[in-house]
């Protein structure tokens, strides 16, 4: 217990990547604002195709959905301002709380267009509310001079980071467990059907791959086994990099062949939280050194 207490109370080793994650969230939300700009009438306003019901949260808080739809333009403007403030690090935790609240409202006004990535993103934003993600790429940094508040900030940030990791592990494990109880996944033929669904025709070779028994079997079982063992193996430092590289490959293939976009990008970006800032900087320096040596060798060869 003492070791756990020390681990969670020490200064976070992920402050740089938390700042990167904060900027990614803002970029992702801003992108959705642009894409939905001309569709707000169809998606969120009174003339929306989505018939409002007795949503649990709105009903509990006594919020009228019809009122929100009538005043959606104002809500949408506030949403954009909050995204900008959060990206600049203005208002910090307060801005993050309000951004999460407005994001939740917008999601619940039309849950029909949400996917697994949107649902996970909601929790990412919630966890980020409690993280100190303002030490980099922010107009002002948080300077805790009071020892108690410094300790509290470290503790809450580290717990939130752990929740980010644990949530991702649970998503993969539950997905793998569900697949293991499905006949098509258990028998290794799930990707045969998936690759032939018209909705997922990302490339012209999808149906060719579906007819390749070796590819179908390997890719089906690889996905199943990888999801089931990810929550265990990712905590083993020696296995973390190859495991995450396999995850990146899996998500890129889904992105290309099945046309599932935001979902895959969100998951890949969260992978970075499994490495400390020191490890990320070292990785960057190793890549930079490698390219410098390669350029030098190329210059000597041509010279």
Secondary structure, DSSP 4 states (H G I P E B T S, - for coil): -HHHHHHHHSPPS-HHHHHHHHHHHHHHHHHHHHHHGGGHHHHTSTT-SSPP---HHHHHHT--HHHHHHTHHHHHHHHHHHHHHHHHTSSHHHHHHHHHHHHHHHHHHTGGG--HHHHHHHHHHHHHHTS---SSSSSS-----SHHHHHHHHHHHHHHHHHHHHHHHHHHHHHHHHHHTSHHHHTT-HHHHHTT-GGG--STTHHHHHT-HHHHHHHHHHHHHHHHHHHHHTTSHHHHHHHHHHHHHHHHHHHHHH---HHHHHHHHHGGGGS-HHHHHHHHHHHHHHHHHHHHHHHHHH-
